[in-house]
Structures are given as C-alpha cells and as structure tokens.
Amino acid sequence: MNFCAGDIVISKAGRDKDKHFVVLSVIDEQFVSVADGSLRRVDNPKRKKWKHLENTGNVSALVKEKISAGVRVTNPDLKKELAKFNQDV
C-alpha cells in the first residue's frame, strides 16, 4: 500500500476504529505514523501498520506542504483539516 505524508486515512482496527487520521510520516514498509490533533497529537503520533488503515484518497494539501517545506505541523492544522471529514461520520 502506498501512503505518503498528508494522506487522510481511516483506521480499520483497534480501539480507534472508524476514526480519521492524517499520515505524518512513513516509518518503513509496514508502519506509518498518524495523528488527529486531539486524542493523538503531533508530538505523540500513533504508530500503525498500513494494513490497519484505509486510504480515503484525499490529501491534506496544507499538511503535505508544511511537511515538505520542513515547517512544523500543529494540532490545530490537523483538527481543521479533519473537521471536514468528521462532519460526515
């Protein structure tokens, strides 16, 4: 599975099942780090196997730009980007 920084994903397993997250980084071929800005904050991201995540096909342009520019992503940035998707749930 191909994940990259800024992808919006949904957890398929674990106690955070059906919750939206933003991929912050790809750790290796099995793991990515994800955060949502509220329960999983940027300074303590969740390390999750990619097989437990479903890619929504959406990308947060703001987060992707900040990560590629080397600028720190903040928790309000993540909350703002995920608010669009959490309204539908």
C-alpha positions as CSV (number, residue, x, y, z in Angstrom):
1,M,0.0,0.0,0.0
2,N,1.3,3.4,-0.8
3,F,0.9,6.1,1.8
4,C,2.6,9.4,1.9
5,A,2.6,12.3,4.3
6,G,-0.6,14.3,4.2
7,D,-2.9,11.4,3.3
8,I,-6.3,11.2,5.1
9,V,-6.9,7.7,6.3
10,I,-9.5,5.8,8.3
11,S,-8.5,3.3,11.0
12,K,-9.8,-0.2,10.3
13,A,-8.7,-1.9,13.5
14,G,-8.0,-1.2,17.2
15,R,-9.8,1.0,19.7
16,D,-9.6,3.9,17.3
17,K,-11.6,2.0,14.6
18,D,-13.5,4.2,12.1
19,K,-11.6,7.4,13.1
20,H,-10.0,9.7,10.6
21,F,-6.3,10.5,10.9
22,V,-3.6,12.3,8.8
23,V,-0.4,10.4,7.9
24,L,2.5,12.4,9.3
25,S,5.3,10.1,8.0
26,V,6.1,6.7,6.6
27,I,8.3,4.9,9.1
28,D,9.1,1.8,7.0
29,E,7.4,-0.7,4.6
30,Q,4.9,-1.8,7.3
31,F,4.4,1.3,9.6
32,V,3.2,4.8,9.3
33,S,2.8,7.5,12.0
34,V,-0.7,9.1,12.2
35,A,-2.3,11.8,14.3
36,D,-5.6,13.6,14.6
37,G,-4.7,16.7,16.6
38,S,-6.9,15.9,19.6
39,L,-6.5,12.5,21.1
40,R,-3.4,11.7,19.1
41,R,-1.4,14.8,19.0
42,V,1.5,15.8,16.7
43,D,4.1,15.4,19.5
44,N,3.0,11.8,20.2
45,P,1.7,10.3,17.0
46,K,0.3,6.8,16.7
47,R,2.5,4.2,15.0
48,K,0.1,2.0,13.0
49,K,0.5,-0.8,10.4
50,W,-0.6,0.3,7.0
51,K,-2.8,-2.8,6.7
52,H,-4.9,-1.5,9.6
53,L,-5.6,1.8,7.6
54,E,-7.8,2.6,4.7
55,N,-6.8,5.4,2.4
56,T,-9.7,7.7,1.6
57,G,-8.0,9.0,-1.5
58,N,-8.0,12.6,0.0
59,V,-4.8,14.5,0.7
60,S,-4.4,17.4,3.1
61,A,-2.6,20.0,1.0
62,L,-1.8,22.1,4.0
63,V,-0.1,19.3,5.9
64,K,1.7,18.0,2.9
65,E,3.1,21.4,2.1
66,K,4.2,22.0,5.6
67,I,6.0,18.6,5.9
68,S,7.7,19.0,2.5
69,A,8.8,22.6,3.5
70,G,10.2,21.4,6.9
71,V,7.7,23.5,8.8
72,R,6.2,22.2,12.0
73,V,2.6,20.8,11.6
74,T,0.4,21.9,14.5
75,N,-2.5,20.2,16.2
76,P,-5.0,22.9,15.1
77,D,-3.8,22.3,11.5
78,L,-4.8,18.7,11.8
79,K,-8.1,19.4,13.6
80,K,-9.0,21.9,10.8
81,E,-8.3,19.5,8.0
82,L,-10.1,16.6,9.6
83,A,-13.2,18.6,10.6
84,K,-14.4,18.3,7.0
85,F,-14.4,14.5,7.2
86,N,-15.6,14.1,10.8
87,Q,-18.8,16.0,10.0
88,D,-19.9,13.2,7.7
89,V,-19.4,10.5,10.3
